[in-house]
Amino acid sequence: MHPIAEQIWDMKYRLHGEDGTPLDLTVEDTWTRVATALAEAEAPEARDTWLKRFHDAMSGYRFLPAGRILAGSGTGRDVTLFNCFVMGEIPDTMGGIFDSLKEAALTMQQGGGIGYDFSTLRPKGAPVKGVGADASGPLSFMDVWDAMCRTIMSAGSRRGAMMAVMRCDHPDIEAFIDAKRTPGRLTMFNLSVLVTDAFMAAVKADADWHLVFRGETFKTLKARALWDKIIAATYAYAEPGVIFIDRINARNNLHYCETINATNPCGEQPLPPYGACLLGSINLAALVKDAFSETAHIDEKELSELVSVAVRAMDNVVDVSRFPLPQQAHEAHAKRRIGLGVTGLADALIMCRSRYGSAQSIELIRRWMHALTRAAYLASVEIAKEKGAFPLFDRDAYLSGETIKTLDEDVREAIAAHGIRNALVTSIAPTGTISLLAGNVSSGIEPVFAYGYTRKVLMPDGTRREEKVVDYAVAKFHEAFGETAALPDYFVNAQELTPAEHLAVQAAAQDYIDSSISKTINVPEDISFEDFKDIYTHAYEMGLKGCTTYRPSDVRGSVLSVEAPKPEEAQATLALNAPKQTPYEKDGVVYMSKPLERETVLPGFTYKLQWPESDHAIYITINDILQDGRRRPFEIFINSKNMEHYAWTVALTRMISAVFRRGGDVTFVVEELKAVFDPRGGSWMKSRYVPSLLAAIGEIIEQHMIDTGFIAKEDGSPVTEAVRAVVGEPAEPNIGTVKLKGCPRCGERAMISQEGCETCTSCGFSKCG
């Protein structure tokens, strides 16, 4: 097992005793534990047979159940094996809202991410009858959910992930679109707008658009102006995403018995109230035969047999999993929806000598996805023959569905004759960590992000070592042709692709997926707004169910940015956060291997903070250094007569000062402090609720940065450019330079955006759980 795979396995999926002693001694033990648990849903006389078949499917990393299944199956722990849930409709009452909050907390406590439609809450300023007050609006309650998510630690060691959606005709939609302009706000949420067909028609016609709640029109504006506002926010902040909700409902296999208004946190599973996503992936890269030769191919018979076993394993999860709420259990058993997809697609294309996004690759994708979908539906029919169809199966209504009509005729005939076990069968989910577990295969249907990078690994003695992580296909190529062999032109990474190529791949896969797809379309920073907007228009015209893009910018900290490397950079050792051997300076940013040096005298300001819960004021001194005629923060001192805070204020002083002295973009300190929520309660200061004393300190630091000109006043973006880290292989100058956002778990600037989610390449942390 590769070191990175072993670390991911040990950290996320290996079973340990309460004292930390490993109980899974090898990854084969993990496969056996999971297979044994899933086989419990079979008849006693068949369990040994299915245990072996489930184990064999996972062995060799060919079938990869989702992380919750790997981590929770057979452990005896009170956790759910379902990754994410869409929660029930939020009632527009105070009691109903906080009952929904409680349900969310219980779900996240067991390890489930959640999705919510906040369109059901009355807009800000609307009257609240009986109490003589005006409503605070959906966003104020989203802040409450955000604070809850920070507090609840989900199963394992991960905090929960959340998706918030709002209809494009809700009166507060403009505030929803702008919500993340405030640094530190709603950081636990992914945001998406529910876009209707009527809205898209109004945009095309440049017609008026009414913002309505319960039949009352609150505002009328041009549809095109609202569309531009959505795209402008995404252009600058990477959110909100766009979900074409009418298309989702029209193509839903269960169109006759449910209405969908939300998705799970990464968007691959549009779900009804209390719906849950049960995920697994076929590793296409592991199925390629005769790699890199003219006869390279995927054995479609092996693929079909593997899919058949995977569908049965996933169907069994419905019966062996725990559920946080009885409503979720009822929904799962009534429809038995699963989401089988793929990972390693880009590596499989490379190994078949096909460039991602090319006409040849689209043909291969359609062929592979057709084989997978056909096998998955037939496998579900076979289970229905034995165990019965899902309880809400209505043959005529089910067969009338738009997606079902696209299946092969013999598959539809089989469904008509025998029913089907699982209402929905396919989905493309984020596979970041399980792809690392499988040897760093490309994630989901995403392109290869980088051919290689250096990862820092925490050792038992507290030290860190660096190890090289190489893409699976690159490693296989070098094994076959030698380490010095140049990569052929069918090797392509995310930085080299056009938006059209991304869309073509997503559209080809969507034709065979009955749920949806988690994917990010990475675009260059210098793309024009009109070209960027066209991506979403084309996504709608191509029949996609949603669209997520990422354009790097300095507004909120870039996740991904590509620049043409300088010749000397192309020859350097490329590594995440690799420091230069000697300090150098560019555009006011210091790139270094040692902290900035302190002058004898520094300019600064001292601020008085009167925290309502403290008898004594807190004094915050921030000193700056001058650089290129501009001030930048260098150190901070926090003092108070209140000794209750002495230890942590000293620690905070030292840690923040250490960050300041490293140079670069240090504005993330503000965002992190302002996001701290005190479970004992915050305080009202100047007619605003501040969630904690640390958040109040963060606001003072932010105002200081604004007053001294280090960040811009209007949007809080840094005046200087973020410190850059480099990802790639020295021999491949086309990989370029990549700006990376800091990871909330390990602190490394190693967060990349793909599959609709932010994932750390250093420690494997995923924002989507």
Secondary structure, DSSP 8 states (H G I E B T S, - for coil): --HHHHHHIIIIIS-B-TTS-BS--SHHHHHHHHHHHHHTTS-GGGHHHHHHHHHHHHGGGSEEE-HHHHHHTTS--S-BS--EEE-----SSHHHHHHHHHHHHHHHHTT-EEEEEGGGS--TT-EETTTTEE---HHHHHHHHHHHHHH-B-STT-B--EEEEEETTSTTHHHHHHGGGSTTTTTTEEEEEEE-HHHHHHHHHT-EEEEEETTEEEEEEEHHHHHHHHHHHHHHHS--EEEEHHHHHHT-TTTTT----EE-TTSS-EE-TT-EE-EEEEEGGGGEESTTSTT-EE-HHHHHHHHHHHHHHHHHHHHH-B-SSHHHHHHHHHH---EEEEE-HHHHHHHTT--TTSHHHHHHHHHHHHHHHHHHHHHHHHHHHHH---TT--HHHHHTSTTGGGS-HHHHHHHHHH--S-S--B-B---HHHHHHTTS---TT--BS-SEEEEEEE-TTS-EEEEEEE-HHHHHHHHHH-TT----TT--BGGG--HHHHHHHHHHHHTT-SS-B---EE--TT--HHHHHHHHHHHHHTT-SEE-EE---SSS--S---B---HHHHTS---TT---SS-EEETTEEE-SS-----SS--EEEEEE--TT-SS-EEEEEEEEEETTEEEEEEEEEEES-GGGHHHHHHHHHHHHHHHTT-S--THHHHHHHT---TT--EEETTEEES-HHHHHHHHHHHHHHHTTSB-TTT--BSS----EE-S-TT-GGG-EE--EE-TTT--EEEEEETTEEEETTT--BTT-
